Amino acid sequence: MRTLGYYAIALQTQALGASDSGLGGNALAWIAASSPLSKGVLFILFLFSIASWAVVLNKLWQFRRLERQTSSFLDIFRRSTKFSEVQSVCRSLSHSPLVGVFQAGYAELNTQLRQGDGATNPGGRPAAAGGRLTLRSFDALDRALLRASGVEANKLEHRVDLLATTASITPFIGLFGTVMGIVTTFQAIGGTGSTNLSVVGPGIAEALIATAAGLAAAIPAVYFYNLLTNKVKLYLSGIEDFSLEFLNIAERNFT
Amino acid sequence: MESTTDILRERARDQDSLGQSHALWLAYALSLVSHAVLIAVIIFWPAGFLSSPETEMPTVVMNISLGGPVGPSQGGLTALAARPVQEALPLEEADEAQWEQPPAPAPPEMTIPTPDARRRPEADVAVESAPDESRGRTPTRGPTLRREGNALAETGSEGDGAGLSAGGLGSGVQLDVADFCCPEYLSLMVDLIDRRWNRRQRVSAEVKMKFTIQRDGRLTDIELETPSGYFALDTSAERALRLASLTPLPSRFASDDLTVHLTFRYFAEERP
């Protein structure tokens, strides 16, 4: 046999050469070439991610405005001597949950006082001497405040549940996409009869993108869900505190 | 004056009012835009977003190193699994081994048997064959048999692979397909290229070329990967590739083409 030269050869298959640019420029082509199922999975994850981030942004804006307005409302409430003064600023601070509680309590108070203002109801208590207004039912006022805080709590928690859903569902959706992708890959292996890494590798990598996308959607959702529910809890205790304060003032002045 | 219920209803409706949902739509738009930006960054990041530019992707390189020092011209296909097999050499004519003889028993001196000496008692069992320990290897003396050839040299490489040995003037083949089917094709390819290549230059240098073998045997995408620094050597290597006419890829090979990195090594030496 004739002597061969002094060379060393590195052979490279085309498929392996294509994958060494990572998740770089060819990621678009890669996704475009993937199966409809994995495209669908990625699309669903994309929608979930967009929706959850939109809710996060919306809630953060809402809460920031809410905190600002609540602090100025409390400032006004504690400095003023009359409920009617406070009522007049309610319109401009309507994003604070305390405003809703206050308005409900004030309306209930007004209704009761107006009724008590007239002739003595049969069976009711006569108006107190000296023209001093009295509350007919203290419990009714309490219930009105309770209803108002229920409404405000609903408003605070509105749409936060989407974050919890995203956090718990998207990893599973991604995992589903991955498992189906791996199933397809193994079918491909069976079809070609080749266990070459250059045949198997891209398929599995493509399948794993779905799990990565699911995690990328879920992780911020978990974080912001905890952040927002914690804030909601704080606001709820603030509402509770405010309604007790309101009851105290009403009891002091109208009994 | 509104009743409490009216106020509560008003407050509950507030969250779906236009102002509120306007903010929500704004949030959706912002979220969509930031997602689009993020995805665009990932896709159009210059050198791959996830792989750091310094580290190369680990390739499944199987080193079947066949390049060897200059030696006698002998060659042939090596076995699989990267074990170059030496050419079997004719056995040396060994000197005849001499059996080591136990020393001859000394002749007994003449003695008068003692009258009261008795015979040792006979064994109960008649011995039919020697016990195991007493059999076995016969100790030998003399020259050891030296055996050459047919030795397997462990190259330390792992995995399967195929290679060809060109004997002393070996060519190195590096495969990074774990199961490239056809070692004989490589041998043929190297041989065909070598016929067009003028190896005998006055300097030692290395030129690394890259090319792609199409299914029908055409060579395309011939590029100079690592220049030697000498224009003549680069040109000579490229010329060898352009002139070589290869046979079509073996039908058992699955891909449509095969990209090869080939190093041409020039040695400044006089060889016939």
Interface residues (C-beta under 8 A of the other chain):
Chain A: M1 R2 T3 L4 G5 Y6 Y7 A8 I9 A10 L11 Q12 T13 Q14 A15 L16 G17 S19 D20 S21 G22 L23 G24 G25 A27 L28 F46 S49 I50 A51 W53 A54 V55 V56 L57 N58 W61 Q62 S94 G100 Q103 A104 A107 E108 N110 T111 R114 A144 R147 A148 V151 E152 N154 K155 H158 T192 S194 T195 N196 L197 S198 V199
Chain B: M1 E2 S3 T4 D6 I7 L8 R11 A12 D14 Q15 A23 L24 A27 Y28 L30 S31 L32 S34 H35 I42 I43 F44 W45 P46 A47 G48 F49 L50 S51 E56 M57 T59 V60 V61 S65 G67 S73 G75 G76 A166 G167 G168 L169 G170 S171 G172 V173 Q174 L175 D176 V177 A178 D179 F180 L186 V190 D191 D194 W197 R199 T212 A254 S255 D256 D257 L258 T259 V260 H261 L262 T263 F264 R265 Y266 F267
